[in-house]
């Protein structure tokens, strides 16, 4: 029996039906109408259809106001969009895109009905981001013409489109839909059929971990969101993003991912079920992880969990001078930050020469700031004068805060804290900048563990705003209060967290990076497609493989091992591909080769 689609190229899609006129369907309809396609909008609700027309009118009016459309182009686009409440209106469509609710039953019902309505050569696309395209296609009379076409929200702004093939999909359909995406000005990425595909497959695991972190009361919702925005440059924090996506939608996606992977990292955090069952689904209901001004509003309002404004009621310790131990990039960056803020800084290294070299590096950094107009030459000179280099930790005798930024080696840090214990005055705060080692192990190397705390700066310290303030079970409350105030005084944003592996940022970031490596390892998607998907679909400043090569594969592997050792979750075990690259000496940009090759400097 002849199939409706052969391998011969399909003609361009001129008339396209969009079934389901919610937020996503309306956004897709706008993209298509503005690109010159005849758009048939279909929704069983007349109210939804009316809202879609109003939304398109408002969006195109804004585009005219911003000079992106002429009045004539707007009139033409609006004329190309017609709405109906009967699925039979799709009879003449070359392509039908369904974006009805994420339910097999609902989607299969639509696709089966379309089988008896559309032409034999029409292509049927599902907009699912969680369900199996293969399962949906298999239920169709013509599975070879069914594929996935996953736009990202908001569809007019987001450039990524995932084109999802099942084992049944005709190549001609894939080619035609890919060409359409390019014609719409989108970046199509070809992916295979598994829940979440590329972008959501990586994104939702990370969101789930953030929800679990919040549920465990490890950190506040505000601190988790601030940490990921400031520490990773993300456009939104994970809990705010869950509210935007919809807590119920996230739960559905994760259930589908877990059913396929059986990876505990994909098992929905119980709080997602609790919020969903209570109807607290995020922005659309007016309350989720946060509380909003009204259903559908993006404006967050105070609730019982909102932290009080102003300084801590706890009386802190006075800090006027700071000792920084170390001579590397992080140590010199932290010393620069404190000196700029007016603190007297003792910069100590193993030798006087190393300390002088670190101070000289700070001088060059300050000179660059002067060249860029960020500070005056007088201010730069005064800043440098506040930094006293030394080759002896005995010079920490009078500092109010001693902070180490030496190698990430627990034995080295413990020895240094024992030295701090001997030379620092009573009441001085002793801090570590570790990103992965237990702070309490440093504290136990001293006779005053109540004075020890973690201050995890991010690299480069002068530019990055975040500091994770890590209290152990032994840290005194006034030490935590002092360090929070100190962070504010040096123009950093402090977030509080407990002393467990990865703190906030690395505990959420590195499982996501590890899962990206697993995708490549399993030949599911290419490095370039995954990097593109996360930048274009998730708004990430760097793709996971770009970031891994910058961080260093050896550093990344060490953090992965620490996380796996702490939480004992099989899903956190480092990807073998990462271990193989490190064993081969391919460590990223610093060696000229990691996941990619780099020109030697």
C-alpha positions in Angstrom: 0.0 0.0 0.0 1.4 3.4 -0.9 2.1 5.8 2.0 1.0 9.4 1.9 4.6 10.6 2.2 7.3 9.5 0.0 11.0 10.4 0.2 10.5 13.1 -2.4 10.7 16.7 -1.1 7.5 18.2 0.1 6.4 21.6 -1.1 6.7 24.5 1.4 4.0 24.7 4.0 1.8 27.7 3.0 -1.3 26.9 5.2 -0.6 25.8 8.7 -3.2 24.9 11.4 -2.4 25.3 15.1 -4.6 23.2 17.4 -4.8 24.6 20.9 -4.7 28.3 21.4 -3.2 28.6 24.9 0.0 30.7 25.5 2.2 28.4 23.4 -0.3 27.9 20.5 -1.0 31.6 20.3 2.8 32.3 20.2 3.4 29.8 17.4 0.5 31.3 15.5 2.0 34.8 15.8 5.4 33.5 14.5 3.7 31.8 11.5 1.4 34.7 10.6 4.2 37.3 10.8 6.3 35.0 8.5 3.6 35.1 5.8 1.9 31.8 6.4 -1.9 31.4 6.4 -2.7 30.3 9.9 -5.8 28.4 11.0 -6.2 28.6 14.7 -8.3 25.9 16.3 -9.5 25.6 19.9 -12.7 24.0 21.3 -13.1 27.2 23.5 -14.4 30.3 21.8 -13.0 32.3 24.7 -9.5 30.9 24.1 -9.9 31.7 20.4 -10.9 35.2 21.1 -8.0 35.7 23.6 -5.6 34.4 20.9 -6.8 37.1 18.4 -6.6 39.8 21.1 -3.1 38.6 22.0 -1.9 38.7 18.4 -3.4 42.2 17.9 -1.6 43.4 21.0 1.7 41.8 20.1 1.7 43.2 16.6 0.7 46.6 17.9 3.8 46.5 20.2 5.9 45.5 17.2 4.7 48.5 15.2 5.4 50.8 18.2 9.0 49.5 18.3 9.5 49.9 14.6 9.7 46.1 13.9 6.5 46.0 11.7 4.8 48.5 9.5 1.0 49.1 9.9 0.5 47.4 6.5 2.6 44.3 7.6 0.5 44.2 10.8 -2.8 44.3 8.9 -1.6 41.6 6.6 -0.5 39.3 9.5 -3.8 39.8 11.3 -5.7 39.0 8.1 -3.7 35.7 7.7 -4.9 34.5 11.2 -8.4 32.9 11.3 -9.8 31.1 14.3 -12.3 28.1 14.5 -13.7 25.8 17.1 -14.1 22.8 14.8 -11.1 20.5 14.0 -12.4 20.1 10.4 -11.1 23.6 9.7 -7.7 22.0 9.3 -8.8 20.1 6.1 -6.7 22.3 3.8 -3.7 22.6 6.0 -0.2 21.5 4.7 1.0 21.2 8.3 -0.9 20.8 11.5 0.8 21.6 14.8 -1.0 20.4 17.9 -0.3 22.1 21.3 -3.1 20.7 23.4 -2.5 19.7 27.1 0.2 17.2 27.9 -1.9 14.0 28.0 -1.5 11.0 25.7 -5.3 10.6 25.7 -5.9 14.2 24.6 -3.2 14.3 22.0 -4.0 10.8 20.5 -7.7 11.9 20.2 -6.6 15.0 18.2 -4.2 13.1 16.0 -6.7 10.3 15.3 -9.4 12.8 14.4 -6.9 14.6 12.1 -6.3 11.4 10.2 -9.8 11.6 8.8 -9.7 15.3 8.1 -6.4 16.4 6.5 -4.9 15.5 3.1 -2.8 12.4 2.7 0.4 14.5 2.1 -0.2 16.8 5.2 2.3 16.6 8.0 1.2 16.3 11.6 3.4 17.8 14.3 3.0 17.4 18.1 4.3 20.2 20.3 4.9 17.9 23.3 8.0 18.3 25.4 7.4 15.3 27.6 5.5 12.5 25.9 6.8 9.9 23.4 6.4 11.0 19.8 6.8 7.4 18.8 3.8 6.3 20.9 1.7 9.2 19.6 2.7 8.4 16.0 2.0 4.7 16.4 -1.6 5.4 17.3 -2.0 7.4 14.0 -3.2 5.8 10.8 -0.1 7.3 9.0 2.7 7.3 11.6 5.3 8.2 8.9 3.9 11.8 8.8 3.9 12.4 12.5 6.9 14.1 14.2 7.7 16.4 17.1 8.0 20.2 16.7 9.0 21.7 20.1 8.9 25.5 20.3 10.1 27.2 23.4 8.1 29.8 25.4 7.7 32.6 24.5 7.7 31.3 20.9 8.1 34.7 19.2 11.3 35.4 21.2 12.9 32.0 21.6 15.0 30.9 18.7 15.4 27.2 19.4 13.1 24.6 17.8 13.6 20.9 18.5 12.6 18.7 15.5 11.9 15.3 16.9 11.9 12.2 14.7 10.6 8.8 15.7 11.8 5.6 14.0 8.6 5.8 11.9 9.0 9.4 10.6 9.5 9.9 6.8 12.7 11.8 6.1 10.8 14.1 3.7 8.6 15.3 6.7 11.7 16.0 8.8 13.3 18.0 6.0 10.2 20.0 5.3 9.7 21.0 8.9 13.4 21.8 9.4 13.2 24.1 6.4 10.1 25.8 7.8 11.9 26.4 11.1 14.8 28.0 9.2 12.4 30.1 7.2 10.8 31.4 10.5 14.3 32.6 11.6 14.6 29.8 14.2 17.5 27.5 15.0 16.3 23.9 14.4 18.0 21.1 16.3 17.4 17.5 15.2 16.9 15.1 18.1 15.7 11.6 18.8 12.6 10.7 20.7 13.1 10.5 24.4 11.3 12.5 27.1 12.5 16.1 27.5 14.5 15.8 24.3 17.7 17.9 24.7 16.9 21.2 26.4 14.1 20.1 28.7 15.9 16.8 29.3 18.8 18.7 30.9 16.7 21.6 32.3 14.1 19.7 34.2 16.6 17.5 36.0 18.2 20.7 37.3 14.9 22.2 38.2 13.9 19.1 40.1 17.1 19.1 42.1 16.5 22.8 43.0 13.0 21.9 44.2 14.3 19.1 46.3 17.0 21.4 47.8 14.3 23.9 48.8 12.1 21.1 50.2 14.9 19.9 52.4 15.2 23.4 53.8 18.8 23.5 52.8 18.5 27.1 51.5 15.7 29.6 51.1 13.9 30.0 47.7 15.4 33.5 47.4 19.0 32.3 48.0 18.7 29.3 45.6 17.4 31.6 42.8 19.9 34.3 43.5 22.8 31.8 43.6 22.0 30.4 40.2 21.4 33.8 38.6 24.6 35.4 40.0 26.8 32.3 40.1 25.9 31.0 36.6 24.6 34.1 34.8 21.2 32.5 34.3 18.2 34.7 33.3 16.0 33.3 36.0 16.4 31.2 39.2 15.1 27.6 39.1 12.2 28.1 41.5 11.0 31.3 39.7 11.3 29.4 36.4 9.3 26.4 37.8 6.5 29.0 38.6 6.7 30.4 35.1 6.6 27.0 33.4 3.9 25.7 35.7 4.6 23.4 38.7 2.0 20.9 37.3 3.7 20.9 33.8 7.1 20.3 35.4 5.7 17.4 37.3 4.2 15.9 34.1 7.5 16.3 32.3 9.5 14.7 35.1 7.1 11.8 35.5 7.6 11.0 31.8 11.4 11.4 32.1 11.5 9.1 35.1 9.4 6.5 33.5 11.9 6.3 30.6 15.2 6.7 32.6 14.4 5.3 36.1 17.0 7.9 37.2 16.3 9.1 40.7 17.3 12.6 39.7 14.2 12.7 37.4 11.8 11.4 40.1 9.7 14.4 40.8 10.4 16.1 44.2 7.4 15.5 46.5 6.9 19.2 46.8 6.0 19.4 43.1 3.1 16.9 43.7 2.0 18.8 46.9 1.9 22.1 45.2 0.2 20.7 42.1 -2.5 18.9 44.1 -3.2 22.0 46.1 -3.7 24.0 42.9 -0.5 26.1 43.6 0.8 25.8 40.1 2.9 28.9 39.8 2.2 32.2 38.1 -0.9 31.0 36.3 -2.6 30.4 39.6 -1.1 33.3 41.4 0.9 31.1 43.8 3.6 28.4 43.6 7.0 28.6 45.1 6.4 32.4 45.3 3.2 34.4 45.7 2.1 36.7 42.8 0.0 39.9 42.7 -2.7 38.1 40.7 -3.1 34.9 38.6 -1.0 35.3 35.5 0.9 38.3 36.9 4.8 38.2 37.0 4.9 40.5 40.0 6.0 38.7 43.2 4.5 40.0 46.4 5.5 39.4 50.0 4.2 36.4 51.8 5.0 34.5 55.1 8.3 33.2 53.7 9.7 36.5 52.4 12.8 37.4 54.3 12.7 40.7 56.3 14.3 43.7 54.9 17.4 45.3 56.5 20.3 44.0 58.4 20.4 41.1 60.8 19.3 41.7 64.3 22.4 39.8 65.5 25.3 42.0 66.5 28.3 41.2 64.3 32.0 41.5 65.0 34.0 44.5 63.9 36.1 43.9 60.8 38.6 46.5 59.6 41.5 44.4 58.4 41.6 41.2 56.3 44.3 38.6 55.8 44.2 36.7 52.5 46.3 33.5 52.2 47.3 32.4 48.7 48.9 33.9 45.6 46.8 32.5 42.7 44.0 34.2 40.7 41.3 33.7 43.3 43.5 35.0 46.2 44.6 38.1 44.3 41.0 38.7 43.1 39.6 38.5 46.7 42.4 40.8 48.0 41.5 43.3 45.3 37.8 43.2 46.3 38.5 43.9 50.0 41.1 46.6 49.2 38.7 48.4 46.8 36.1 48.4 49.6 38.5 50.2 52.0 39.8 47.3 54.0 43.4 47.0 55.0 44.6 43.7 53.4 47.6 41.5 54.4 48.3 39.2 51.3 50.4 36.2 52.5 51.9 33.5 50.4 54.5 30.8 50.9 57.3 33.3 49.9 57.7 37.0 49.8 58.3 36.8 46.0 54.9 35.0 45.4 53.1 37.6 47.5 54.8 40.5 45.6 53.8 38.8 42.3 50.2 38.5 43.4 50.2 42.2 44.4 51.6 43.1 41.0 48.8 41.1 39.3 46.3 43.2 41.3 48.1 46.4 40.2 47.6 45.3 36.5 43.9 44.6 37.2 43.4 48.0 38.7 45.2 49.6 35.8 42.7 47.9 33.4 39.9 49.4 35.5 41.4 52.8 35.2 41.8 52.4 31.4 38.1 51.4 31.1 37.0 54.4 33.2 35.7 52.3 36.1 38.0 54.1 38.7 40.4 57.0 38.9 44.2 56.5 38.9 44.2 58.0 42.4 41.6 55.4 43.7 43.6 52.6 42.1 46.8 53.8 43.8 45.0 54.1 47.2 43.6 50.6 46.7 47.0 49.1 46.0 48.5 50.9 49.0 46.1 49.0 51.2 47.6 45.7 50.2 50.6 44.6 52.2 52.4 41.5 50.7 54.2 39.1 53.0 55.8 35.7 53.0 54.8 34.9 56.6 51.4 34.1 58.1 52.7 35.6 61.4 51.6 38.9 59.8 47.9 37.8 60.3 48.3 38.4 64.1 46.1 41.5 64.1 43.6 40.8 61.2 39.9 40.6 62.0 39.3 38.1 59.2 41.7 35.5 57.9 40.6 33.9 54.6 42.4 31.2 52.7 42.3 30.8 48.9 45.0 28.1 48.5 44.9 24.8 46.6 41.7 22.7 46.8 43.5 20.0 49.0 42.0 19.2 52.4 45.3 18.4 54.1 46.9 21.7 52.9 43.8 23.6 54.1 43.8 21.9 57.5 47.5 22.7 58.0 46.8 26.3 57.1 43.9 26.5 59.6 46.1 25.1 62.3 48.5 27.9 61.5 45.6 30.5 61.7 44.7 29.1 65.0 48.2 29.8 66.4 48.8 33.3 64.9 45.3 34.9 64.7 44.0 36.9 67.7 41.0 35.7 69.7 37.7 36.6 68.0 39.2 36.7 64.5 37.0 35.0 61.9 38.7 32.2 60.0 37.2 31.6 56.5 37.8 29.1 53.7 37.0 29.7 50.0 36.6 26.0 49.3 34.1 25.1 46.6 33.9 21.3 47.4 35.6 20.4 50.6 33.9 20.1 54.0 34.2 23.4 55.9 33.9 21.6 59.3 37.1 19.6 58.5 38.9 23.0 58.4 37.1 24.0 61.6 38.2 20.9 63.5 41.8 21.7 62.7 41.5 24.7 65.1 40.7 25.1 68.8 37.9 27.5 67.9 35.6 25.9 65.4 32.8 28.4 66.3 34.9 31.1 64.5 35.2 29.1 61.2 33.0 29.7 58.2 33.0 29.2 54.4 33.1 32.2 52.0 32.9 30.7 48.5 33.7 33.5 46.1 33.2 32.9 42.3 35.9 33.4 39.7 36.8 36.2 38.7 36.2 37.5 42.2 36.2 41.2 41.3 33.4 40.7 38.7 31.2 37.9 40.2 28.6 39.2 42.7 27.9 36.0 44.5 29.4 34.7 47.8 28.0 31.4 49.3 28.2 31.8 53.1 28.7 28.3 54.4 28.0 27.7 58.1 28.9 24.4 59.8 27.0 23.0 62.7 29.6 24.6 64.9 29.7 28.1 63.4 28.6 30.8 65.8 25.6 32.9 64.8 27.4 36.2 65.2 30.1 34.9 62.8 27.5 34.2 60.1 25.9 37.6 60.7 29.3 39.3 60.4 30.2 37.6 57.2 26.8 38.5 55.6 27.3 42.2 56.5 30.8 42.0 55.2 29.7 40.6 51.9 27.2 43.5 51.5 30.0 46.0 52.4 32.2 44.7 49.6 29.2 44.9 47.2 28.6 41.1 47.0 25.4 39.2 47.3 25.6 36.7 50.2 23.5 33.5 50.1 23.3 31.2 53.2 23.8 27.5 52.9 24.9 24.5 55.0 28.1 22.6 54.9 27.4 19.9 52.4 29.1 19.0 49.1 28.6 21.5 46.3 26.8 24.1 48.5 24.1 25.6 46.2 25.6 26.4 42.8 27.9 23.4 42.2 25.3 21.0 43.7 22.9 22.1 41.0 25.3 22.9 38.2 27.5 19.8 38.0 24.8 17.1 37.8 23.4 19.1 34.8 26.8 19.2 33.2 27.2 15.5 33.9 23.9 14.7 32.2 24.9 16.7 29.2 28.1 14.5 28.9 25.9 11.4 29.2 23.8 12.6 26.2 26.9 12.8 24.0 28.2 9.5 25.4 25.0 7.8 24.4 25.1 9.4 20.9 21.7 11.1 21.5 22.9 14.5 20.4 26.1 16.3 19.3 28.1 18.8 21.4 27.1 21.6 19.1 23.4 20.8 19.2 23.4 20.5 23.0 25.3 23.7 23.5 23.0 25.5 21.0 19.9 24.0 22.7 20.8 25.3 26.2 21.9 28.7 25.0 18.9 29.3 22.7 16.2 27.3 24.6 17.3 27.8 28.2 18.9 31.3 28.0 22.2 30.0 29.3 25.2 32.3 28.7 27.3 29.2 27.7 26.5 25.7 26.6 27.5 22.9 28.9 30.5 21.8 26.9 31.8 25.3 26.5 31.5 25.7 30.2 33.2 22.4 31.0 36.2 23.3 28.8 36.5 26.7 30.6 36.2 25.2 34.1 38.6 22.4 33.4 37.6 18.8 33.0 39.8 17.7 35.9 38.2 20.2 38.2 34.7 19.2 37.0 35.5 15.5 37.6 36.8 16.2 41.1 33.5 18.0 42.0 31.4 15.2 40.4 33.3 12.7 42.6 32.7 14.7 45.7 29.0 15.0 45.0 28.7 11.3 44.2 30.6 10.4 47.4 28.4 12.7 49.5 24.9 11.8 48.2 25.6 8.2 47.1 23.1 8.7 44.2 23.9 6.5 41.2 22.7 9.3 38.9 25.6 11.5 40.2 28.3 9.1 39.2 30.7 10.9 36.8 30.1 10.0 33.2 32.8 7.6 31.9 33.5 9.9 29.0 34.6 12.6 31.4 36.9 10.2 33.2 38.4 9.0 29.9 39.1 12.6 28.7 40.8 13.5 32.0 42.9 10.3 32.0 44.0 11.2 28.5 45.1 14.7 29.7 42.4 16.5 27.7 41.4 19.0 30.4 39.8 21.8 28.4 41.1 25.1 27.2 44.1 25.1 29.5 45.6 22.1 27.7 44.3 23.0 24.2 41.9 20.1 24.1 38.9 19.0 26.1 35.5 18.3 24.5 36.7 20.6 21.7 40.1 21.5 20.4 41.5 25.0 20.8 44.3 26.9 19.0 47.4 27.1 21.0 48.3 30.5 22.3 
